Structure formats: C-alpha cells, structure tokens
Amino acid sequence: MGTLKQERDSTQVFDRVTGGHGDDVNRYVEPMRTIDWVDGAVEIIDQTALPDETRILRLSTVDELVEAVRRLAVRGAPAIGVAGAFGVALAARQFAGDPDGLASAVERVRTARPTAVNLARCAGRVADRLPDGPDAALKEALRIRDEEIDSAEQMAQLGADLLVSLCGERPRLLTHCNTGALATVTGGTALAVAFELHRRGALAGMVASETRPLLQGARLTAWELGRAGIPYRLIVDGAGPFLMSRGEVDAVIVGADRICANGDVVNKVGTYAHALGARAAGIPFVVVAPESTVDLDTPSGDAVEIEDRGAAEVVAFRGVAFAPEGAGTANPAFDVTPYPLVTAIVTDRRVIRLDTGEVLGSGRRQ
C-alpha cells in the first residue's frame, strides 16, 4: 500500500473543543478530511486500522488506490466516489502518453467495487475530461470532492428537520453500518443528521448496530459517536428489531450505496432486517444519501449486482478463525430494502416522502 505517515495521529483528525453550552466535550471539528488530494497523491484514513490506530495512507498510483478501495481502507458510497474521481486523476498523470495504459487504469478504478453507483459515476465524470489533459481531470475530481462536502451539510440540515417533524424533539435513533465522515469526505450522510441534531441539543441518543462481518458499526460508528460526544449504545445486529418492538427506538436512519429509480435502497447487509423491524414497530425508516447515489438508470433492486466478498470475512476476523474448516458461506456485502418499507429519502437537494408521495425541502446546491 501507500506510504504510512506515522507522525500523524488522531488529534489531527479530531480535536477536543468547548461545546456551545460551555461544556468540555469531544466534538468532530474536521481539521482534516478523511480523503483528499495532497501534493499529487491521494491521502486517506485507513479505515481497516480503526479504532486501534489512526493511520494515514498516501496513495500515489492507480494500483494502490484500487487496492485501498477493494480492501475497504476507504469505504462508503460518497467516499469511494471521490476515491474513484481521484483515481482517474492519478491515472491521467501516471499514464500520460500511454492511451492503452490509461484506458485500462480507468477501467480498473471504475470497477474496483460493483454495487455502489458513486464509484463508476464519479470515475466516469473525470474520465470525460481526460481529452483536455491531466489538469482538467484533476479539476473535475476536486469539484466532485467539494460537491460531497457541500452535500453533507445539506443532508444534515434537511435530515435533522425531517426527524424532528417525524419524531418530535430529542429522538432516539438507530443506525446501521458507518455513515459518518469516514464514509464521505467530511460530515457524513445519515450520521451527519445525528451530528446536526446533537449540535441543536435535539438528540436523546443513538443505537449503533455492530454491522457484521467487518464491524463497521462497532469499529467506526462507535468511534465517531464517541468523538462527537454523543451518547450511544452498541448492539449486535439482530437486537435492533427487538429494541424497536420495546419502544426504545424512535426512528431508524441509514445511508445507501444505491437508490434505484423505484425507491428500492441498496445498503450494507442487515439494513433490510432493520427496515422490517421498523415497519413492525410502526416507526420511521429514513434513508440519507446524496443525489449522486440516486440511480435512475436502474429500475429496481432486482437489477443491482450485489457484491459477494467471499468466505474469509465470515469464518474469521482479523486473521482469527472461529468456524469449522471448510464451512460453506454466503457473504453478500449489501442487501435491498424494498421501497414500501422506506418512510423517506433525504438527499442534499430534497426530502422524498415515500409514505405520502410528497417532495419536501430544497438544498442550496443545484
């Protein structure tokens, strides 16, 4: 992988600050982006090392970036979209004067992971600028990065307003997988809404599911919530619907890797079960994702290729095996939540109420 910059530590990503009410709390202040272009290369926080170590990887080649995407060192639909954009910008420099090498590199970036629409879409946007040269490609990649930063702020505001209207002041929310800054550039998608409610003093607390098999909820979401000073409880994935049935959750809020034309939502495996639990409990199920995740060319979830990541993640964790040798496995990385189970979709531009058919609100970015 890329060069490790061991001199950086977590204080350069998260700082301890004074809250708005004079309380000394941990709050995410974003002095550093979780993915960015820095001096001719891509720098990311290696999410596979969290929460034990905040490791910064510097990715200088297309192969390094593709490997980082495939092994989930960078993950989350908006973040891998930005990674794809930067990957094409890297390719433009690495393969200048080599059209065949450039075309092959762009295709490797575009197909590094198949399910999230952002990766191929953002890589394609930058690839369209390649005839104008490497500088034009990089300019487009940086534009995509900046759009995602603005998008996070819009989703936070629209989503927070929606949750208060649906649940009243100080809701108790359940989330699945990781949808914070680590999944975007700054802020997040669904978790950005929680951060905004917390800033308003309008969040009672969070429930985070562990998110098997790679524990993004336990490793990443819990880490971000703790850094933000938000009270939370970590649960096993299967406990979510039970807590909903006992009245301990007011709404479920998740992200998405792809939103199909009919409103079906493709997200981390386990999302569908939480949606079923929310429907049974009679509480809102809200999806928060940027417009770049909406795929009008895909009619429904039936048409989406669901990535299967193989046996290793299911039978072992961090190299420690816990299943019998030779155990058969299925490891879909994502599942499909049918649109009738979705209360609302929040993007950076609008709130789509699937339960009522209304389109509410408007973000600034057009």
Buried (B, 14 or more C-beta within 10 A) or exposed (E): BBEBBEEBEBEEBBBEEEBEEEEEBBBBEBEBBBBBBEEEBBBBBBBBBBBEEBBBBBBBBBBBBBBBBEEBBBBBBBBBBBBBBBBBBBBBBBBEEEEEBBBBBBEBBBEBBBBBBBBBBBBBBBBEBBEEEBEBBBBBBBBBBEBBBBBBBBBBBBBBBBBBEBBEEBBBBBBBBBBBBBBBBBBBBBBBBBBBBBBBEBBBBBBBBBBBBBBBBBBBBBBBBBBBBBEBBBBEBEBBBEBBBEEBBBBBBBBBBBBBBBBBBBBBBBBBBBBBBBBEBEBBBBBBBBBBBBBEEBEBBEEBEBBEBEBEBBBEBEEEEEEEEEEEBEBEBBBBBBBEBBBBBBBBBBBBBBEEEEEBBEBEBE
